[in-house]
């Protein structure tokens, strides 16, 4: 058995005596990884909030008496091309994140997953705090902020392959869409908390808008190091089934195997691995005599050959382009069209994430019920394109209308993005073509989300270039609608395959 973390050994003695061990640890891991990735997104959000005070209308501020119209701005963002410079910050971070993601998956499958995740969180906390220290140290060099964003993106790329692999190790295929749909609300909740925390100091000392989230994720990294079991084998729990069979652990009842409930056959345990279901064939007898082989990590091109990986990766490129444009530019857009202050704009932007929570859960439930994840994504993408046009046209009518339309837009935009990055990635990473090789999950997750992160890097950069000094937000929304439609079209081959399989 793998050795469990120190904190887990203490919890095992105190808590697990009163509960079913498998149920307790699955709930525990789900909660801990939820909080873990909440912290990742909590530390990413401040830059979108603080952008609103890097360059502002100084003459409209109370008690402003300077003749310099840029005196209240923060150099180097006090120039007319400030939106391009702010867009470059997003691009530097997201491009580094996307590049790091492709390597993170390979590394995560070859090292201790808990150490990899905790180190990534601590480095993410340091880089987030360093951005805020630029305010306290009075740094006005664009190169400093770009460097911090690049290192921050590389550090944050450790998170997603690691947490999805960890949860995938603990949960089987049965209700994966629902489980991941609820669990993936960490993305939106982290964004909401990040907006609220950053909004507290954005108008007074924006450096603290980064330092406080940085300290939070750094502390959470230490918690993960001490308390996260990344695999059921570390704590003696039964492994999940990844291909639809329900498996029951019989070792606690004095037996030496697992039962497949669908056939009522007992599967013997060889060491800590589950052997195949027994038959009377000579081949199976010989196979059972052989020692279990350690699964080898899959190659990059081997992962690309898994059916659906390429289609979902390209779909996520455009879907995440849309989602991350809202993530990084929505407070600025609200401030411009609705004329709220920085704190109010940050608070109102959280409605998009609230809608995203419901969208991710709904997408997971529908995917579980129908068995058609690609069709679920395509339908939501088809409705999100006109929804973005409606929000852009009528969002500034009133506060109430803005809130309702933001909720609906977040529901439709974040639903497909959440489903692809969680349940779909986990399903493909444990695809039947891999023949029980569980070491493909991190690589598949990294390929899908890494490709999506390339789009996430491109969207905010194009937004800064397209909107420009004249704040031409109409063209930005046209770009987002076009990206959404392309995302839907890229899934059509998988959708047709799902529908044809259903008919046959």
C-alpha positions in Angstrom: 0.0 0.0 0.0 1.2 3.5 -0.8 2.0 5.6 2.3 -0.6 8.1 3.1 0.1 11.7 4.2 0.8 12.5 7.9 -2.5 14.4 8.4 -4.5 11.6 6.7 -3.1 9.0 9.1 -4.3 11.1 12.0 -7.7 11.6 10.5 -8.0 7.9 9.7 -7.6 7.1 13.4 -10.0 9.8 14.6 -12.8 10.0 12.0 -13.0 6.8 10.0 -14.1 4.6 13.0 -17.6 6.1 12.9 -18.3 6.1 9.1 -18.0 3.8 6.1 -14.4 4.2 5.1 -15.0 4.4 1.3 -17.8 6.9 1.6 -16.0 9.1 4.1 -12.8 9.4 2.0 -14.6 10.0 -1.3 -16.6 12.9 0.3 -13.4 14.1 2.0 -11.3 14.1 -1.2 -14.1 15.8 -3.1 -14.4 18.6 -0.5 -10.6 19.1 -0.2 -10.0 19.2 -4.0 -13.0 21.6 -4.3 -11.4 24.0 -1.8 -8.1 23.5 -3.5 -9.2 24.7 -6.9 -11.4 27.4 -5.4 -8.1 28.9 -4.3 -6.6 28.6 -7.7 -9.4 30.6 -9.3 -9.6 33.0 -6.3 -6.0 34.0 -7.0 -6.6 34.4 -10.7 -9.5 36.8 -10.5 -8.0 39.9 -8.9 -6.3 41.1 -12.1 -9.7 41.5 -13.8 -11.0 43.6 -10.9 -7.8 45.8 -10.5 -7.7 46.6 -14.2 -10.6 49.0 -13.6 -8.3 51.3 -11.5 -5.1 51.0 -13.6 -6.6 53.6 -15.9 -9.7 55.6 -15.1 -11.5 58.9 -15.6 -9.6 60.8 -12.9 -11.7 64.0 -13.2 -14.8 62.1 -12.2 -13.2 61.0 -8.9 -14.2 62.8 -5.7 -11.6 65.2 -4.2 -9.6 65.2 -7.5 -7.9 68.6 -8.0 -4.9 67.9 -10.3 -4.6 69.3 -13.8 -3.0 66.0 -15.0 -5.8 63.8 -16.4 -3.7 60.7 -15.7 -2.5 61.5 -12.3 -4.6 58.8 -10.6 -3.6 56.1 -13.1 -0.9 53.5 -12.4 2.0 53.7 -14.8 2.7 52.0 -17.2 -1.1 51.8 -17.8 -1.6 55.6 -17.9 -1.2 55.7 -21.7 -4.0 55.8 -24.4 -3.1 52.2 -25.4 -3.7 51.0 -21.8 -6.2 48.3 -22.9 -3.6 46.7 -25.2 -1.2 46.7 -22.2 -3.8 45.2 -19.9 -4.5 42.6 -22.6 -0.8 41.7 -22.8 -0.9 40.9 -19.0 -3.8 38.4 -19.6 -2.0 37.0 -22.7 1.3 36.5 -20.9 -0.4 34.7 -18.0 -2.7 32.5 -20.1 -0.2 31.6 -22.8 2.3 30.5 -20.1 -0.5 28.6 -18.4 -1.4 26.8 -21.7 2.2 25.9 -22.5 2.7 24.7 -18.9 -0.4 22.6 -19.1 1.0 20.3 -21.8 4.0 19.6 -19.6 2.1 19.5 -16.3 0.1 16.4 -17.4 3.2 14.4 -18.3 5.0 15.4 -15.0 1.9 14.7 -12.8 1.8 11.1 -14.1 5.4 10.5 -13.2 5.8 12.1 -9.8 4.0 12.1 -6.4 0.7 13.8 -7.3 0.3 15.4 -3.8 3.7 16.9 -3.8 3.2 18.2 -7.3 -0.1 19.9 -6.5 1.0 21.4 -3.1 4.2 22.8 -4.6 2.2 24.3 -7.5 -0.2 26.0 -5.1 2.6 27.5 -3.0 4.4 28.9 -6.1 1.0 30.3 -7.3 0.6 32.0 -4.0 4.0 33.6 -4.2 3.6 34.9 -7.8 0.1 36.3 -7.0 1.5 38.1 -4.0 4.4 39.4 -6.0 2.0 41.2 -8.4 0.5 43.0 -5.5 3.9 43.8 -4.0 4.5 45.9 -7.1 2.0 48.4 -5.6 3.8 48.5 -2.3 7.2 48.7 -3.8 6.0 51.4 -6.3 7.1 49.4 -9.4 6.1 50.9 -12.7 7.9 48.6 -15.1 5.7 46.6 -17.5 8.4 43.9 -17.7 8.0 43.2 -14.0 4.3 42.6 -14.2 4.6 40.5 -17.4 7.3 38.4 -15.8 5.2 37.8 -12.7 2.2 36.8 -14.9 4.4 34.4 -16.9 5.7 32.6 -13.8 2.2 32.7 -12.3 0.8 31.0 -15.4 3.4 28.3 -15.3 2.8 27.7 -11.6 -1.0 27.6 -12.0 -0.8 25.0 -14.8 0.0 22.5 -12.1 -3.6 22.6 -10.7 -6.0 21.2 -13.2 -4.4 18.0 -14.4 -3.6 17.2 -10.7 -7.0 17.7 -9.2 -8.9 16.1 -12.1 -6.6 13.0 -11.9 -7.1 12.9 -8.1 -10.9 13.0 -8.3 -10.8 10.6 -11.3 -8.8 8.2 -9.1 -11.6 8.2 -6.5 -14.8 8.3 -8.6 -16.0 5.9 -11.2 -18.1 6.5 -14.3 -21.6 6.0 -12.8 -22.7 9.5 -11.9 -19.5 11.3 -13.0 -21.3 14.1 -14.8 -23.3 15.0 -11.7 -20.3 14.6 -9.4 -18.1 16.7 -11.6 -20.8 19.2 -12.3 -21.3 20.0 -8.6 -17.6 19.8 -7.9 -16.7 22.1 -10.9 -18.6 24.9 -9.2 -15.3 25.6 -7.5 -14.4 27.5 -10.6 -17.3 30.0 -10.3 -17.2 30.1 -6.5 -13.5 30.8 -6.6 -14.1 33.6 -9.1 -16.9 35.1 -6.9 -14.7 35.0 -3.8 -11.8 36.4 -5.8 -13.9 39.3 -7.0 -15.3 40.1 -3.6 -11.9 39.9 -1.8 -10.2 42.0 -4.5 -13.1 44.5 -4.5 -12.5 45.2 -0.8 -9.2 46.9 -1.5 -9.4 47.8 -5.2 -10.2 51.5 -4.6 -7.8 52.0 -1.7 -4.8 49.8 -1.9 -5.0 47.3 -4.9 -1.8 45.6 -3.8 -3.8 43.8 -1.1 -6.2 42.6 -3.7 -3.4 40.3 -4.8 -1.5 39.7 -1.6 -4.5 38.4 0.4 -5.5 35.8 -2.2 -1.9 34.8 -2.6 -1.5 34.1 1.1 -4.8 32.1 1.0 -3.7 29.7 -1.8 -0.2 29.4 -0.3 -1.8 28.2 3.0 -4.0 25.8 1.1 -1.0 24.3 -0.5 0.3 23.4 2.9 -3.1 21.8 3.8 -3.0 19.7 0.6 0.5 18.5 1.4 -0.6 17.3 4.9 -4.1 16.1 4.2 -4.8 15.0 0.6 -4.8 11.2 -0.3 -4.6 11.2 -4.1 -5.4 7.5 -4.6 -7.7 5.0 -2.8 -4.8 2.6 -2.4 -3.0 5.1 -0.1 -5.7 4.6 2.6 -6.8 1.1 1.9 -10.1 2.0 0.1 -11.6 0.1 -2.8 -10.9 1.5 -6.3 -13.7 2.9 -8.4 -15.0 1.3 -11.6 -14.3 3.4 -14.7 -16.4 1.4 -17.2 -19.9 1.1 -15.7 -19.6 -2.0 -13.5 -20.4 -1.6 -9.8 -17.7 -3.0 -7.6 -18.1 -3.9 -3.9 -15.2 -4.4 -1.6 -15.4 -7.7 0.3 -12.1 -7.6 2.1 -13.8 -6.1 5.2 -16.0 -9.2 5.4 -13.1 -11.7 5.5 -13.0 -12.4 1.8 -10.3 -11.6 -0.6 -11.9 -10.0 -3.6 -14.3 -7.5 -5.2 -17.8 -8.4 -6.4 -19.1 -7.3 -9.8 -22.8 -6.9 -8.9 -24.0 -7.3 -12.5 -22.6 -10.9 -12.7 -22.2 -11.7 -9.0 -18.7 -12.9 -9.6 -15.9 -12.2 -7.2 -12.7 -10.6 -8.6 -9.6 -11.7 -6.7 -7.1 -9.1 -5.5 -3.5 -9.7 -6.5 -1.4 -7.4 -4.3 -3.3 -4.2 -4.5 -4.5 -4.5 -8.1 -7.9 -5.9 -9.3 -7.5 -9.0 -11.5 -9.8 -9.5 -14.5 -13.1 -11.3 -14.0 -12.4 -15.1 -13.9 -13.4 -17.5 -16.6 -12.4 -21.1 -17.2 -10.2 -20.5 -20.2 -6.5 -21.5 -20.2 -5.5 -18.0 -21.2 -7.2 -16.5 -18.2 -5.6 -19.1 -15.9 -2.2 -18.3 -17.3 -2.9 -14.6 -17.0 -3.8 -14.8 -13.3 -0.5 -16.6 -12.6 1.5 -13.7 -14.0 2.5 -10.9 -11.6 0.6 -7.6 -12.1 2.4 -5.1 -14.4 2.7 -1.5 -13.5 0.8 0.7 -16.0 2.9 2.9 -18.2 2.2 6.6 -18.7 0.7 7.2 -22.1 2.5 9.3 -24.7 1.2 12.6 -26.0 0.4 11.2 -29.5 -1.1 8.1 -27.9 -3.5 10.3 -26.0 -4.4 12.2 -29.2 -5.5 8.9 -30.8 -8.2 8.3 -28.1 -11.6 8.9 -29.9 -13.0 12.3 -29.1 -9.8 13.9 -27.7 -9.1 16.1 -30.7 -12.7 17.2 -31.2 -13.3 18.2 -27.6 -9.9 19.9 -27.4 -10.6 22.1 -30.4 -14.1 22.8 -29.1 -12.7 23.9 -25.8 -10.3 26.2 -27.5 -13.2 28.4 -28.7 -15.4 27.7 -25.7 -12.8 28.8 -23.2 -11.9 31.8 -25.3 -15.4 33.0 -24.6 -15.5 32.1 -21.0 -12.1 33.6 -20.1 -13.0 36.8 -22.0 -15.9 37.2 -19.6 -13.6 36.3 -16.7 -11.0 38.9 -17.4 -13.0 41.7 -19.0 -16.5 41.6 -17.6 -15.9 44.1 -14.7 -14.4 46.6 -17.2 -17.3 46.2 -19.6 -19.8 46.7 -16.8 -18.0 49.8 -15.6 -18.0 51.3 -19.1 -21.6 50.6 -20.1 -23.4 50.8 -16.8 -21.1 53.5 -15.2 -20.7 51.8 -11.9 -17.6 52.2 -9.8 -14.9 49.5 -9.6 -16.3 47.7 -6.5 -19.9 47.7 -7.8 -18.7 46.4 -11.2 -16.7 43.6 -9.6 -19.7 42.6 -7.4 -22.1 42.6 -10.4 -19.8 40.5 -12.5 -20.2 37.7 -10.0 -23.7 37.0 -11.3 -22.1 35.5 -14.4 -20.3 33.0 -12.2 -23.5 32.3 -10.2 -25.2 31.3 -13.5 -22.1 29.3 -14.4 -22.5 27.2 -11.2 -26.0 26.2 -12.3 -24.9 25.7 -15.9 -22.1 23.3 -14.9 -24.4 21.2 -12.7 -27.2 21.1 -15.3 -24.8 20.0 -18.0 -23.5 17.2 -15.8 -27.0 15.9 -14.9 -28.2 16.0 -18.6 -25.0 14.2 -19.7 -25.5 11.5 -17.1 -29.1 11.0 -18.0 -28.7 11.0 -21.7 -25.2 9.6 -22.1 -24.5 12.2 -24.7 -22.0 14.7 -23.5 -21.2 16.2 -26.9 -24.9 16.7 -27.7 -25.4 18.4 -24.3 -22.5 20.8 -25.0 -23.7 21.5 -28.6 -27.2 22.4 -27.5 -26.0 24.8 -24.8 -23.5 26.4 -27.2 -26.3 26.9 -29.8 -28.4 28.9 -27.2 -25.4 30.8 -25.8 -24.7 32.6 -29.1 -28.0 34.5 -29.2 -27.9 34.9 -25.4 -24.7 36.9 -25.7 -26.2 39.2 -28.3 -29.3 39.8 -26.1 -27.0 40.6 -23.1 -24.9 43.0 -25.2 -28.1 44.8 -26.5 -30.3 45.0 -23.4 -27.9 44.4 -20.5 -27.6 48.1 -19.6 -31.4 48.8 -19.5 -31.5 48.4 -15.7 -29.7 46.6 -12.9 -32.4 44.0 -12.6 -32.2 43.2 -16.3 -28.4 43.1 -16.2 -28.5 40.6 -13.4 -31.0 38.3 -15.1 -29.2 38.3 -18.4 -25.8 37.8 -16.7 -27.2 34.7 -14.9 -28.6 33.3 -18.2 -25.4 34.0 -20.1 -23.2 32.5 -17.4 -25.4 29.4 -17.4 -25.1 28.8 -21.1 -21.4 29.8 -21.6 -20.0 28.0 -18.6 -22.0 24.8 -18.9 -20.2 23.3 -21.9 -16.8 24.6 -20.7 -17.4 22.9 -17.3 -18.5 19.6 -18.7 -15.6 19.3 -21.1 -12.9 20.1 -18.6 -14.2 17.7 -16.0 -16.5 14.7 -16.8 -15.6 14.5 -20.5 -11.8 14.7 -19.8 -12.1 12.1 -17.1 -14.2 9.8 -19.4 -11.7 10.1 -22.2 -8.8 9.6 -19.8 -10.2 6.3 -18.7 -11.5 5.3 -22.1 -12.0 1.5 -22.7 -9.4 1.6 -25.5 -6.7 2.3 -22.8 -7.3 -1.2 -21.3 -7.5 -0.1 -17.7 -4.4 2.1 -18.0 -5.2 4.7 -15.3 -2.1 6.7 -16.1 -3.6 8.4 -19.1 -5.9 10.7 -17.2 -3.5 13.6 -16.4 -2.2 13.6 -20.0 -5.6 13.6 -21.6 -6.8 16.3 -19.2 -3.7 18.4 -19.9 -4.2 18.1 -23.7 -7.8 19.1 -23.6 -7.5 21.9 -21.1 -4.1 23.0 -22.5 -5.7 23.5 -25.9 -8.6 25.3 -24.3 -6.1 27.5 -22.5 -4.6 28.6 -25.8 -8.0 30.0 -26.7 -8.3 31.5 -23.2 -5.0 33.3 -23.8 -6.2 34.6 -27.2 -9.6 35.9 -26.2 -8.6 38.5 -23.6 -5.7 39.7 -25.8 -8.0 40.2 -28.8 -10.5 41.9 -26.6 -7.9 44.5 -25.6 -6.9 45.0 -29.2 -10.5 45.1 -30.6 -12.0 47.4 -28.0 -9.1 49.8 -28.2 -9.1 53.4 -26.8 -12.6 53.9 -28.3 -14.1 51.1 -26.2 -15.7 49.4 -29.2 -17.4 46.6 -27.3 -19.8 45.7 -30.1 -17.0 44.1 -32.1 -15.8 42.2 -29.1 -19.3 40.6 -28.7 -19.3 39.7 -32.4 -16.0 37.9 -31.9 -17.4 36.0 -28.9 -20.5 34.9 -30.8 -18.4 33.7 -33.8 -16.2 31.7 -31.5 -19.2 30.2 -29.8 -20.6 29.0 -33.1 -17.3 27.6 -34.3 -17.0 25.7 -31.0 -20.4 24.1 -31.6 -19.6 23.1 -35.2 -16.4 21.4 -34.1 -18.4 19.0 -32.0 -20.8 17.9 -34.9 -18.8 14.8 -35.8 -19.0 13.5 -32.2 -22.7 14.5 -32.0 -23.5 12.6 -35.1 -21.6 9.6 -33.7 -23.6 9.8 -30.5 -27.0 10.0 -32.3 -26.1 7.2 -34.7 -25.0 4.9 -31.9 -28.3 5.6 -30.1 -30.3 4.7 -33.2 -28.4 1.4 -33.8 
